[in-house]
Protein backbone atom coordinates (compact mmCIF):
# COMPACT_ATOMS: atom_id res chain seq x y z
CA UNK A 1 0.00 0.00 0.00
CA UNK A 2 2.01 2.96 -1.25
CA UNK A 3 1.88 6.02 -3.44
CA UNK A 4 4.47 8.24 -5.09
CA UNK A 5 5.17 11.79 -3.98
CA UNK A 6 7.56 13.99 -5.94
CA UNK A 7 9.28 10.88 -7.27
CA UNK A 8 9.61 9.05 -3.95
CA UNK A 9 7.58 5.98 -3.01
CA UNK A 10 6.00 6.23 0.42
CA UNK A 11 3.80 3.88 2.46
CA UNK A 12 0.19 4.88 2.99
CA UNK A 13 -1.00 5.69 6.52
CA UNK A 14 -2.71 2.86 8.38
CA UNK A 15 -5.53 5.13 9.56
CA UNK A 16 -8.01 5.46 6.69
CA UNK A 17 -9.18 8.83 8.02
CA UNK A 18 -5.96 10.64 7.10
CA UNK A 19 -6.55 13.11 4.29
CA UNK A 20 -4.02 13.43 1.51
CA UNK A 21 -3.34 16.94 2.83
CA UNK A 22 -2.56 15.81 6.38
CA UNK A 23 -0.53 12.93 4.97
CA UNK A 24 1.84 15.15 3.00
CA UNK A 25 2.14 17.76 5.76
CA UNK A 26 2.11 15.79 9.01
CA UNK A 27 3.44 12.41 7.91
CA UNK A 28 5.90 13.44 5.19
CA UNK A 29 6.80 16.88 6.56
CA UNK A 30 6.12 18.48 3.19
CA UNK A 31 4.79 21.77 4.53
CA UNK A 32 4.54 23.57 1.20
CA UNK A 33 0.98 22.39 0.66
CA UNK A 34 -1.24 24.56 2.85
CA UNK A 35 -4.36 23.89 4.88
CA UNK A 36 -6.72 26.84 4.44
CA UNK A 37 -10.37 25.98 4.96
CA UNK A 38 -10.06 22.16 5.06
CA UNK A 39 -13.49 21.96 3.41
CA UNK A 40 -12.92 22.50 -0.29
CA UNK A 41 -13.65 26.20 -0.40
CA UNK A 42 -10.25 27.88 -0.84
CA UNK A 43 -7.87 25.84 -3.03
CA UNK A 44 -4.79 26.34 -0.82
CA UNK A 45 -4.28 22.55 -0.62
CA UNK A 46 -4.21 22.00 -4.41
CA UNK A 47 -1.78 19.29 -5.54
CA UNK A 48 -1.30 17.42 -8.82
CA UNK A 49 -2.25 13.75 -9.15
CA UNK A 50 -0.84 12.21 -12.33
CA UNK A 51 -0.73 15.79 -13.61
CA UNK A 52 -4.35 16.68 -12.70
CA UNK A 53 -5.10 19.29 -10.08
CA UNK A 54 -7.20 18.19 -7.10
CA UNK A 55 -7.94 19.36 -3.56
CA UNK A 56 -5.92 17.31 -1.10
CA UNK A 57 -8.16 18.31 1.84
CA UNK A 58 -11.18 16.51 0.36
CA UNK A 59 -9.10 13.47 -0.59
CA UNK A 60 -8.42 10.50 1.65
CA UNK A 61 -4.83 9.33 1.23
CA UNK A 62 -6.01 5.72 0.77
CA UNK A 63 -7.96 6.71 -2.35
CA UNK A 64 -4.69 7.53 -4.09
CA UNK A 65 -2.84 4.24 -3.70
CA UNK A 66 -0.40 3.75 -6.56
CA UNK A 67 -0.88 7.28 -7.91
CA UNK A 68 1.81 9.93 -8.47
CA UNK A 69 1.38 13.10 -6.44
CA UNK A 70 3.28 16.32 -7.14
CA UNK A 71 3.37 19.03 -4.49
CA UNK A 72 4.99 22.44 -4.70
CA UNK A 73 8.22 20.87 -3.40
CA UNK A 74 8.35 18.70 -6.51
CA UNK A 75 8.24 21.57 -8.99
CA UNK A 76 11.50 23.41 -8.42
CA UNK A 77 14.43 22.52 -10.64
CA UNK A 78 17.12 21.84 -8.08
CA UNK A 79 17.82 25.09 -6.28
CA UNK A 80 16.29 27.15 -9.10
CA UNK A 81 12.61 28.03 -8.86
CA UNK A 82 10.10 26.71 -11.37
CA UNK A 83 9.53 29.38 -14.07
CA UNK A 84 6.04 29.99 -12.72
CA UNK A 85 7.41 30.52 -9.21
CA UNK A 86 9.79 33.16 -10.63
CA UNK A 87 6.92 34.77 -12.53
CA UNK A 88 4.88 35.03 -9.31
CA UNK A 89 7.83 36.90 -7.77
CA UNK A 90 8.23 39.15 -10.80
CA UNK A 91 4.52 40.06 -10.95
CA UNK A 92 3.81 40.40 -7.21
CA UNK A 93 1.55 37.37 -7.40
CA UNK A 94 1.32 37.19 -3.61
CA UNK A 95 1.65 39.10 -0.38
CA UNK A 96 1.51 36.64 2.52
CA UNK A 97 2.20 33.65 0.27
CA UNK A 98 -0.16 31.23 1.98
CA UNK A 99 -2.25 30.50 -1.13
CA UNK A 100 0.76 30.51 -3.47
CA UNK A 101 1.68 26.78 -3.54
CA UNK A 102 -1.94 25.96 -4.33
CA UNK A 103 -2.13 28.71 -6.94
CA UNK A 104 0.98 27.43 -8.71
CA UNK A 105 -0.01 23.75 -8.69
CA UNK A 106 -3.47 24.78 -9.86
CA UNK A 107 -2.09 26.87 -12.72
CA UNK A 108 0.05 23.98 -13.95
CA UNK A 109 -2.96 21.65 -13.93
CA UNK A 110 -5.02 24.36 -15.60
CA UNK A 111 -2.55 24.70 -18.47
CA UNK A 112 -2.76 20.95 -19.13
CA UNK A 113 -6.56 21.13 -19.23
CA UNK A 114 -6.47 24.08 -21.63
CA UNK A 115 -4.09 22.29 -24.00
CA UNK A 116 -6.40 19.28 -23.95
CA UNK A 117 -9.30 21.50 -25.01
CA UNK A 118 -11.34 21.50 -21.79
CA UNK A 119 -13.72 24.47 -22.11
CA UNK A 120 -14.77 26.71 -19.22
CA UNK A 121 -18.09 28.24 -18.20
CA UNK A 122 -17.07 31.50 -19.91
CA UNK A 123 -16.02 29.90 -23.22
CA UNK A 124 -18.29 31.13 -26.03
CA UNK A 125 -17.64 28.11 -28.24
CA UNK A 126 -17.37 24.91 -26.22
CA UNK A 127 -15.79 22.94 -29.06
CA UNK A 128 -13.16 25.50 -30.11
CA UNK A 129 -9.49 25.43 -29.18
CA UNK A 130 -8.94 27.14 -25.85
CA UNK A 131 -7.56 30.66 -25.90
CA UNK A 132 -6.45 31.70 -22.44
CA UNK A 133 -7.79 35.22 -22.29
CA UNK A 134 -7.78 37.08 -19.00
CA UNK A 135 -11.44 36.20 -18.45
CA UNK A 136 -10.72 32.55 -19.18
CA UNK A 137 -7.84 32.51 -16.71
CA UNK A 138 -9.90 34.20 -14.01
CA UNK A 139 -12.66 31.62 -14.41
CA UNK A 140 -10.27 28.66 -14.59
CA UNK A 141 -8.37 29.85 -11.49
CA UNK A 142 -11.51 30.71 -9.48
CA UNK A 143 -11.00 27.69 -7.23
CA UNK A 144 -7.96 29.35 -5.65
CA UNK A 145 -8.76 32.25 -3.36
CA UNK A 146 -6.20 34.89 -2.38
CA UNK A 147 -7.27 36.94 0.61
CA UNK A 148 -4.42 39.39 0.09
CA UNK A 149 -6.06 40.26 -3.22
CA UNK A 150 -3.11 39.44 -5.47
CA UNK A 151 -5.32 37.94 -8.16
CA UNK A 152 -4.30 40.44 -10.84
CA UNK A 153 -0.60 39.70 -10.29
CA UNK A 154 -1.36 35.99 -10.26
CA UNK A 155 -3.10 36.22 -13.62
CA UNK A 156 -0.22 38.30 -15.02
CA UNK A 157 2.29 35.69 -13.86
CA UNK A 158 0.32 32.82 -15.36
CA UNK A 159 -0.16 34.68 -18.63
CA UNK A 160 3.56 35.31 -18.94
CA UNK A 161 4.42 31.63 -18.55
CA UNK A 162 1.39 29.78 -19.91
CA UNK A 163 -0.17 32.08 -22.46
CA UNK A 164 2.97 31.83 -24.54
CA UNK A 165 1.84 28.33 -25.45
CA UNK A 166 -1.83 29.14 -26.05
CA UNK A 167 -1.57 32.61 -27.52
CA UNK A 168 -4.56 34.90 -27.84
CA UNK B 1 -14.36 11.52 11.72
CA UNK B 2 -15.51 8.19 13.10
CA UNK B 3 -13.30 5.21 12.15
CA UNK B 4 -14.14 3.28 8.99
CA UNK B 5 -12.66 0.61 6.79
CA UNK B 6 -11.91 1.25 3.13
CA UNK B 7 -12.28 -1.23 0.27
CA UNK B 8 -11.80 -0.66 -3.42
CA UNK B 9 -14.46 -2.65 -5.27
CA UNK B 10 -13.08 -4.74 -8.12
CA UNK B 11 -16.43 -5.17 -9.86
CA UNK B 12 -20.09 -4.29 -9.46
CA UNK B 13 -20.97 -7.59 -7.76
CA UNK B 14 -18.33 -7.02 -5.10
CA UNK B 15 -19.48 -3.43 -4.60
CA UNK B 16 -23.09 -4.58 -4.13
CA UNK B 17 -22.10 -7.29 -1.68
CA UNK B 18 -20.05 -4.85 0.41
CA UNK B 19 -22.56 -2.03 0.02
CA UNK B 20 -25.37 -4.18 1.41
CA UNK B 21 -23.72 -4.03 4.83
CA UNK B 22 -25.34 -1.95 7.56
CA UNK B 23 -23.51 1.35 7.54
CA UNK B 24 -21.44 1.05 4.36
CA UNK B 25 -21.34 3.95 1.91
CA UNK B 26 -20.24 4.03 -1.72
CA UNK B 27 -17.38 6.42 -2.35
CA UNK B 28 -16.91 8.34 -5.59
CA UNK B 29 -14.53 11.30 -5.60
CA UNK B 30 -15.36 12.05 -1.97
CA UNK B 31 -15.69 15.80 -2.49
CA UNK B 32 -18.92 15.92 -0.48
CA UNK B 33 -18.82 12.66 1.51
CA UNK B 34 -15.38 13.31 3.05
CA UNK B 35 -16.60 16.72 4.21
CA UNK B 36 -19.81 15.23 5.61
CA UNK B 37 -17.79 12.60 7.48
CA UNK B 38 -15.41 15.22 8.87
CA UNK B 39 -18.42 17.12 10.22
CA UNK B 40 -19.88 13.80 11.50
CA UNK B 41 -23.05 14.40 9.50
CA UNK B 42 -22.25 11.07 7.81
CA UNK B 43 -20.77 8.23 9.85
CA UNK B 44 -20.30 5.19 7.60
CA UNK B 45 -18.30 2.29 9.05
CA UNK B 46 -17.08 1.22 5.62
CA UNK B 47 -16.31 3.08 2.41
CA UNK B 48 -16.69 1.07 -0.78
CA UNK B 49 -14.67 2.90 -3.43
CA UNK B 50 -16.49 2.47 -6.75
CA UNK B 51 -14.32 4.76 -8.85
CA UNK B 52 -12.72 1.74 -10.54
CA UNK B 53 -16.09 0.75 -12.06
CA UNK B 54 -17.97 2.07 -15.08
CA UNK B 55 -15.83 5.01 -16.12
CA UNK B 56 -16.56 5.13 -19.86
CA UNK B 57 -18.89 7.16 -22.07
CA UNK B 58 -20.47 5.17 -24.88
CA UNK B 59 -22.87 5.82 -27.75
CA UNK B 60 -26.17 3.97 -27.37
CA UNK B 61 -27.93 2.24 -30.26
CA UNK B 62 -30.73 4.78 -30.08
CA UNK B 63 -28.36 7.70 -30.62
CA UNK B 64 -27.89 8.75 -27.02
CA UNK B 65 -25.00 8.40 -24.58
CA UNK B 66 -24.43 5.97 -21.72
CA UNK B 67 -22.28 7.60 -19.05
CA UNK B 68 -20.63 5.39 -16.45
CA UNK B 69 -21.25 6.47 -12.87
CA UNK B 70 -17.51 6.72 -12.18
CA UNK B 71 -16.86 9.17 -15.04
CA UNK B 72 -15.33 12.32 -13.58
CA UNK B 73 -17.20 15.59 -14.00
CA UNK B 74 -14.38 17.09 -16.09
CA UNK B 75 -14.29 14.06 -18.41
CA UNK B 76 -18.02 14.36 -19.04
CA UNK B 77 -17.92 18.11 -19.61
CA UNK B 78 -15.07 17.87 -22.11
CA UNK B 79 -16.42 14.86 -24.05
CA UNK B 80 -16.85 15.95 -27.65
CA UNK B 81 -20.34 14.46 -28.10
CA UNK B 82 -21.54 16.23 -24.95
CA UNK B 83 -20.07 19.60 -25.94
CA UNK B 84 -21.70 19.44 -29.38
CA UNK B 85 -24.98 17.57 -28.77
CA UNK B 86 -25.77 18.50 -25.16
CA UNK B 87 -24.09 21.87 -24.50
CA UNK B 88 -26.42 22.59 -21.57
CA UNK B 89 -24.84 19.62 -19.79
CA UNK B 90 -21.25 20.74 -20.43
CA UNK B 91 -22.12 24.27 -19.28
CA UNK B 92 -23.95 23.07 -16.19
CA UNK B 93 -21.00 20.95 -15.10
CA UNK B 94 -18.49 23.73 -15.79
CA UNK B 95 -20.55 26.16 -13.72
CA UNK B 96 -20.28 23.93 -10.67
CA UNK B 97 -17.59 23.88 -7.97
CA UNK B 98 -14.00 24.48 -9.13
CA UNK B 99 -11.80 22.73 -11.68
CA UNK B 100 -10.02 20.86 -8.88
CA UNK B 101 -13.30 19.51 -7.52
CA UNK B 102 -14.62 18.67 -11.00
CA UNK B 103 -11.46 16.60 -11.59
CA UNK B 104 -12.28 14.54 -8.49
CA UNK B 105 -16.08 14.35 -8.52
CA UNK B 106 -17.91 11.51 -10.25
CA UNK B 107 -21.26 11.47 -12.04
CA UNK B 108 -22.78 9.08 -9.49
CA UNK B 109 -21.50 11.14 -6.60
CA UNK B 110 -22.81 14.36 -8.11
CA UNK B 111 -26.32 12.86 -8.16
CA UNK B 112 -26.09 11.87 -4.50
CA UNK B 113 -24.45 14.97 -3.02
CA UNK B 114 -26.28 16.46 -0.07
CA UNK B 115 -27.68 19.95 0.36
CA UNK B 116 -25.29 22.75 1.34
CA UNK B 117 -27.83 24.21 3.81
CA UNK B 118 -25.52 25.49 6.56
CA UNK B 119 -27.86 24.30 9.31
CA UNK B 120 -27.53 20.76 7.94
CA UNK B 121 -23.76 20.87 8.49
CA UNK B 122 -23.90 22.60 11.89
CA UNK B 123 -24.03 19.49 14.06
CA UNK B 124 -23.28 21.36 17.29
CA UNK B 125 -25.49 24.40 17.03
CA UNK B 126 -28.52 23.86 14.80
CA UNK B 127 -31.65 21.81 14.54
CA UNK B 128 -32.11 20.03 11.21
CA UNK B 129 -34.78 17.52 10.22
CA UNK B 130 -32.67 16.28 7.35
CA UNK B 131 -29.74 15.45 9.64
CA UNK B 132 -31.77 14.38 12.68
CA UNK B 133 -35.40 13.58 11.77
CA UNK B 134 -37.85 15.18 14.16
CA UNK B 135 -35.32 17.66 15.57
CA UNK B 136 -36.86 20.71 13.89
CA UNK B 137 -35.59 23.12 11.25
CA UNK B 138 -33.63 26.26 12.07
CA UNK B 139 -33.58 27.43 8.46
CA UNK B 140 -37.31 28.11 8.15
CA UNK B 141 -37.12 31.02 10.60
CA UNK B 142 -33.38 31.58 10.16
CA UNK B 143 -31.09 32.83 7.43
CA UNK B 144 -32.82 31.35 4.41
CA UNK B 145 -31.62 33.47 1.53
CA UNK B 146 -30.31 30.40 -0.31
CA UNK B 147 -33.27 28.17 0.36
CA UNK B 148 -36.18 26.73 -1.59
CA UNK B 149 -39.12 28.63 -3.03
CA UNK B 150 -40.82 25.64 -4.69
CA UNK B 151 -41.88 22.27 -3.31
CA UNK B 152 -40.62 22.78 0.24
CA UNK B 153 -42.34 21.35 3.30
CA UNK B 154 -42.88 22.65 6.85
CA UNK B 155 -40.04 20.30 7.83
CA UNK B 156 -37.36 21.28 5.29
CA UNK B 157 -36.59 24.17 2.95
CA UNK B 158 -33.19 22.95 1.71
CA UNK B 159 -32.22 23.08 -1.95
CA UNK B 160 -30.48 20.47 -4.05
CA UNK B 161 -27.00 21.84 -4.81
CA UNK B 162 -26.16 20.17 -8.14
CA UNK B 163 -25.89 22.03 -11.43
CA UNK B 164 -25.34 18.90 -13.52
CA UNK B 165 -28.61 17.40 -12.28
CA UNK B 166 -30.56 20.41 -13.52
CA UNK B 167 -29.34 19.73 -17.05
CA UNK B 168 -29.99 15.99 -16.69
CA UNK B 169 -33.60 16.45 -15.63
CA UNK B 170 -34.17 18.83 -18.55
CA UNK B 171 -32.79 16.16 -20.90
CA UNK B 172 -35.09 13.41 -19.55
CA UNK B 173 -32.03 11.32 -18.70
CA UNK B 174 -32.44 7.98 -16.96
CA UNK B 175 -30.53 6.47 -14.07
CA UNK B 176 -29.27 2.89 -14.21
CA UNK B 177 -29.24 1.16 -10.84
CA UNK B 178 -28.29 -2.15 -9.34
CA UNK B 179 -29.47 -3.34 -5.97
CA UNK B 180 -31.01 -6.14 -4.00
CA UNK B 181 -33.78 -6.48 -6.57
CA UNK B 182 -31.36 -6.62 -9.49
CA UNK B 183 -30.92 -4.02 -12.18
CA UNK B 184 -33.49 -1.32 -12.82
CA UNK B 185 -33.80 2.07 -14.51
CA UNK B 186 -35.37 5.23 -13.16
CA UNK B 187 -36.41 8.36 -15.04
CA UNK B 188 -34.07 11.09 -13.81
CA UNK B 189 -36.96 13.22 -12.59
CA UNK B 190 -38.01 10.41 -10.22
CA UNK B 191 -34.61 9.97 -8.56
CA UNK B 192 -34.72 12.96 -6.25
CA UNK B 193 -37.73 13.59 -4.02
CA UNK B 194 -39.38 16.55 -2.35
CA UNK B 195 -38.95 16.70 1.43
CA UNK B 196 -42.63 16.25 2.38
CA UNK B 197 -42.55 14.41 5.73
CA UNK B 198 -39.18 12.69 5.22
CA UNK B 199 -36.56 15.34 4.48
CA UNK B 200 -33.81 12.91 5.50
CA UNK B 201 -34.47 11.06 2.24
CA UNK B 202 -32.98 12.97 -0.71
CA UNK B 203 -33.73 10.23 -3.24
CA UNK B 204 -35.90 7.15 -3.74
CA UNK B 205 -32.85 4.86 -3.62
CA UNK B 206 -33.00 1.93 -1.22
CA UNK B 207 -30.13 0.89 1.05
CA UNK B 208 -27.37 -0.77 -0.96
CA UNK B 209 -28.57 0.58 -4.31
CA UNK B 210 -25.67 1.49 -6.59
CA UNK B 211 -25.94 3.96 -9.45
CA UNK B 212 -24.06 2.38 -12.35
CA UNK B 213 -24.75 4.80 -15.21
CA UNK B 214 -26.73 7.77 -16.47
CA UNK B 215 -28.24 7.51 -19.94
CA UNK B 216 -28.93 10.49 -22.16
CA UNK B 217 -31.64 9.92 -24.77
CA UNK B 218 -31.13 11.40 -28.22
CA UNK B 219 -32.50 14.95 -28.29
CA UNK B 220 -31.38 16.63 -31.51
CA UNK B 221 -32.68 20.06 -30.54
CA UNK B 222 -30.52 20.03 -27.42
CA UNK B 223 -27.73 21.31 -29.67
CA UNK B 224 -29.50 24.64 -29.10
CA UNK B 225 -29.36 24.63 -25.34
CA UNK B 226 -27.59 26.35 -22.51
CA UNK B 227 -27.24 26.65 -18.75
CA UNK B 228 -27.16 29.96 -16.94
CA UNK B 229 -26.29 30.22 -13.28
CA UNK B 230 -26.81 33.27 -11.08
CA UNK B 231 -24.82 33.45 -7.86
CA UNK B 232 -23.36 35.91 -5.35
CA UNK B 233 -20.00 36.01 -7.13
CA UNK B 234 -19.01 35.31 -10.72
CA UNK B 235 -17.57 31.85 -10.12
CA UNK B 236 -17.14 29.05 -7.58
CA UNK B 237 -20.40 29.47 -5.68
CA UNK B 238 -23.65 27.55 -5.45
CA UNK B 239 -26.61 28.78 -7.46
CA UNK B 240 -29.09 31.28 -6.13
CA UNK B 241 -31.05 30.43 -9.26
CA UNK B 242 -30.09 28.57 -12.41
CA UNK B 243 -31.83 27.70 -15.67
CA UNK B 244 -31.14 24.81 -18.03
CA UNK B 245 -33.04 25.07 -21.31
CA UNK B 246 -33.20 23.70 -24.84
CA UNK B 247 -35.33 25.22 -27.58
CA UNK B 248 -36.57 24.17 -30.99
CA UNK B 249 -38.18 26.76 -33.27
CA UNK B 250 -40.41 26.20 -36.29
CA UNK B 251 -40.47 29.47 -38.15
CA UNK B 252 -41.65 32.07 -35.65
CA UNK B 253 -43.15 29.55 -33.26
CA UNK B 254 -41.72 27.35 -30.53
CA UNK B 255 -41.90 23.74 -31.64
CA UNK B 256 -40.47 22.20 -28.49
CA UNK B 257 -38.77 23.34 -25.32
CA UNK B 258 -37.13 21.89 -22.21
CA UNK B 259 -36.66 23.91 -19.04
CA UNK B 260 -35.35 23.05 -15.59
CA UNK B 261 -34.52 25.29 -12.64
CA UNK B 262 -31.78 24.93 -10.04
CA UNK B 263 -31.35 26.55 -6.64
CA UNK B 264 -35.09 26.74 -6.06
CA UNK B 265 -36.16 23.37 -4.68
CA UNK B 266 -35.22 20.18 -2.83
CA UNK B 267 -34.74 18.53 -6.22
CA UNK B 268 -33.68 19.70 -9.68
CA UNK B 269 -36.93 21.33 -10.79
CA UNK B 270 -38.33 20.45 -14.18
CA UNK B 271 -40.48 23.40 -15.28
CA UNK B 272 -43.31 21.49 -16.95
CA UNK B 273 -45.78 24.36 -16.58
CA UNK B 274 -43.46 26.81 -18.28
CA UNK B 275 -42.79 24.32 -21.06
CA UNK B 276 -46.52 23.76 -21.65
CA UNK B 277 -47.14 27.50 -21.73
CA UNK B 278 -44.49 28.00 -24.41
CA UNK B 279 -45.02 25.01 -26.69
CA UNK B 280 -46.52 25.93 -30.05
CA UNK B 281 -46.58 29.60 -29.10
CA UNK B 282 -44.61 32.67 -30.16
CA UNK B 283 -41.05 33.29 -29.01
CA UNK B 284 -41.76 36.72 -27.58
CA UNK B 285 -40.72 38.47 -24.41
CA UNK B 286 -44.35 38.44 -23.24
CA UNK B 287 -44.63 34.70 -23.82
CA UNK B 288 -41.39 34.05 -21.93
CA UNK B 289 -42.61 36.11 -18.99
CA UNK B 290 -45.99 34.37 -18.97
CA UNK B 291 -44.24 31.00 -18.95
CA UNK B 292 -42.07 32.00 -16.01
CA UNK B 293 -45.09 33.25 -14.12
CA UNK B 294 -46.96 30.01 -14.87
CA UNK B 295 -44.16 28.05 -13.23
CA UNK B 296 -43.50 30.36 -10.32
CA UNK B 297 -47.08 31.15 -9.34
CA UNK B 298 -46.79 28.27 -6.87
CA UNK B 299 -43.68 29.73 -5.24
CA UNK B 300 -43.69 30.14 -1.46
CA UNK B 301 -40.74 32.36 -0.66
CA UNK B 302 -39.31 32.66 2.83
CA UNK B 303 -38.23 35.81 4.68
CA UNK B 304 -34.86 36.18 2.92
CA UNK B 305 -35.39 34.63 -0.52
CA UNK B 306 -38.33 36.52 -1.99
CA UNK B 307 -35.91 37.89 -4.60
CA UNK B 308 -35.57 34.43 -6.11
CA UNK B 309 -39.01 34.61 -7.73
CA UNK B 310 -38.11 37.67 -9.78
CA UNK B 311 -34.55 36.45 -10.31
CA UNK B 312 -35.77 33.12 -11.70
CA UNK B 313 -38.26 34.94 -13.92
CA UNK B 314 -35.64 37.27 -15.36
CA UNK B 315 -33.06 34.51 -15.79
CA UNK B 316 -35.55 32.30 -17.63
CA UNK B 317 -36.56 35.17 -19.92
CA UNK B 318 -32.91 35.97 -20.68
CA UNK B 319 -32.08 32.34 -21.47
CA UNK B 320 -35.10 31.92 -23.77
CA UNK B 321 -34.32 35.20 -25.52
CA UNK B 322 -30.76 34.01 -26.20
CA UNK B 323 -31.84 30.56 -27.35
CA UNK B 324 -34.63 31.81 -29.62
CA UNK B 325 -32.11 34.14 -31.25
CA UNK B 326 -29.66 31.28 -31.66
CA UNK B 327 -32.30 28.80 -32.84
CA UNK B 328 -33.88 31.08 -35.45
Interface residues (C-beta under 8 A of the other chain):
Chain A: X15 X16 X17 X19 X38 X39 X40 X43 X46 X52 X53 X54 X55 X58 X59 X60 X62 X63 X65 X106 X109 X110 X113 X116 X117 X118 X119 X120 X121 X126 X127 X138 X139 X140 X142 X143 X144
Chain B: X1 X3 X4 X5 X6 X8 X27 X29 X30 X31 X34 X35 X38 X47 X49 X51 X74 X77 X78 X80 X83 X84 X87 X90 X91 X94 X95 X97 X98 X99 X100 X101 X103 X104 X229 X234 X235 X236
